[in-house]
Amino acid sequence: MYRVELSKRALRDLRRIDHKSRKRLLDLLEKDLAAEPQPANLDIKTLTGRAPWLRLRRGEHHILYRPLTQAELQTLNANEQAGYLVERIIDRRDLEQRRDYWTPMGIRQLTSALNAACATHGHPAISELCCAG
């Protein structure tokens, strides 16, 4: 089993989701994402140019997450050898309403938010990963 941790933002995102969908998403995280091996029917893709971030899609929701580092697992006193940090749980309709994310300014804002998340967890900045030499 993998360990699945939710960020404060992911918890806030979950509180905004209706009860039925929230239960379905929590089951997805606890049973499918945490399973070893993971079921083949999970719709997981890497975010292009945003390594190590991944996107899991289920129904109307997108879950943005990344693997936990060994240092983070030790800090959590985890018995598991691997795990994931869920950063956001986003409704697809919200993504469509926020098309400005996909404009050059929106991408800069998203990159800035991911850089802040990386800095919080001790990872190199996105610009260092994709622009390195």
C-alpha positions as CSV (number, residue, x, y, z in Angstrom):
1,M,0.0,0.0,0.0
2,Y,1.1,3.5,-0.8
3,R,0.6,6.4,1.7
4,V,-1.7,9.2,0.4
5,E,-1.4,12.6,2.1
6,L,-3.7,15.6,1.4
7,S,-2.4,19.1,1.4
8,K,-4.4,21.9,3.1
9,R,-5.6,23.1,-0.3
10,A,-6.8,19.6,-1.3
11,L,-8.7,19.4,2.0
12,R,-10.3,22.7,1.2
13,D,-11.1,21.6,-2.3
14,L,-12.8,18.4,-0.9
15,R,-15.0,20.5,1.5
16,R,-16.4,22.3,-1.6
17,I,-17.4,19.1,-3.3
18,D,-20.9,17.6,-2.7
19,H,-21.1,14.6,-0.3
20,K,-21.7,11.9,-3.0
21,S,-18.7,13.0,-5.2
22,R,-16.5,13.5,-2.1
23,K,-17.1,9.9,-0.9
24,R,-16.4,8.6,-4.4
25,L,-13.1,10.6,-4.6
26,L,-12.0,9.5,-1.1
27,D,-12.6,5.9,-2.1
28,L,-10.6,6.5,-5.2
29,L,-7.7,7.9,-3.2
30,E,-7.8,5.3,-0.4
31,K,-8.5,2.2,-2.4
32,D,-7.2,2.7,-6.0
33,L,-4.3,5.3,-5.7
34,A,-3.0,3.7,-2.5
35,A,-3.2,0.2,-3.9
36,E,-0.1,-1.7,-4.9
37,P,-0.1,-2.5,-7.8
38,Q,-2.5,0.3,-8.9
39,P,-5.5,-0.7,-11.0
40,A,-4.9,-0.5,-14.8
41,N,-8.1,1.5,-15.2
42,L,-6.8,4.7,-13.5
43,D,-6.6,7.6,-15.9
44,I,-3.2,9.0,-14.8
45,K,-1.0,11.3,-16.9
46,T,2.1,13.2,-16.2
47,L,1.8,17.0,-16.5
48,T,3.9,18.0,-19.4
49,G,6.9,20.1,-18.3
50,R,5.8,19.9,-14.7
51,A,7.6,16.8,-13.4
52,P,7.1,15.2,-10.9
53,W,3.4,16.3,-10.9
54,L,0.7,13.8,-12.1
55,R,-3.0,14.1,-13.0
56,L,-5.6,11.6,-12.1
57,R,-9.0,12.0,-13.6
58,R,-12.2,10.5,-12.4
59,G,-15.5,11.7,-13.7
60,E,-15.7,15.5,-13.4
61,H,-12.7,15.8,-11.2
62,H,-8.9,16.1,-11.7
63,I,-6.6,15.3,-8.9
64,L,-3.1,16.8,-9.0
65,Y,-0.5,15.0,-7.0
66,R,3.2,14.0,-6.9
67,P,5.2,11.2,-5.2
68,L,6.4,11.8,-1.7
69,T,10.2,12.0,-1.2
70,Q,11.9,9.6,1.2
71,A,12.6,12.6,3.5
72,E,8.9,13.4,3.6
73,L,8.0,9.8,4.4
74,Q,10.5,9.8,7.2
75,T,9.1,13.0,8.6
76,L,5.7,11.5,8.6
77,N,7.0,8.3,10.3
78,A,5.4,6.3,7.5
79,N,5.6,2.5,7.5
80,E,5.1,2.6,3.7
81,Q,8.0,2.7,1.3
82,A,6.3,5.2,-1.1
83,G,3.4,7.6,-1.1
84,Y,1.8,10.5,-2.8
85,L,0.9,14.1,-1.9
86,V,-2.4,15.3,-3.3
87,E,-2.1,19.0,-3.9
88,R,-5.4,19.9,-5.6
89,I,-8.8,18.3,-6.4
90,I,-10.3,20.4,-9.2
91,D,-13.8,20.1,-10.9
92,R,-13.5,20.0,-14.7
93,R,-16.1,22.8,-15.0
94,D,-13.9,25.1,-12.9
95,L,-11.0,24.4,-15.3
96,E,-13.3,25.4,-18.2
97,Q,-14.4,28.5,-16.5
98,R,-10.8,29.4,-15.8
99,R,-9.5,29.3,-19.4
100,D,-7.2,32.1,-18.4
101,Y,-4.9,29.4,-16.9
102,W,-4.0,28.4,-20.4
103,T,-3.1,31.9,-21.7
104,P,0.5,32.9,-21.3
105,M,-0.3,34.9,-18.2
106,G,-2.3,32.1,-16.7
107,I,0.6,29.6,-17.3
108,R,2.9,32.0,-15.5
109,Q,0.5,32.1,-12.6
110,L,0.2,28.3,-12.5
111,T,4.0,27.9,-12.8
112,S,4.4,30.4,-9.9
113,A,1.9,28.4,-7.8
114,L,3.7,25.1,-8.6
115,N,7.1,26.7,-7.8
116,A,5.7,27.8,-4.4
117,A,4.5,24.3,-3.8
118,C,7.9,22.9,-4.8
119,A,9.7,25.3,-2.5
120,T,7.4,24.4,0.4
121,H,8.3,20.7,0.0
122,G,12.0,21.3,-0.7
123,H,12.0,20.5,-4.5
124,P,13.7,22.4,-7.2
125,A,11.7,25.1,-8.9
126,I,9.8,24.1,-12.1
127,S,11.9,26.6,-14.1
128,E,15.1,24.9,-12.9
129,L,13.7,21.4,-14.0
130,C,12.5,22.3,-17.4
131,C,15.1,25.0,-18.4
132,A,18.2,23.3,-17.1
133,G,20.7,22.9,-19.6
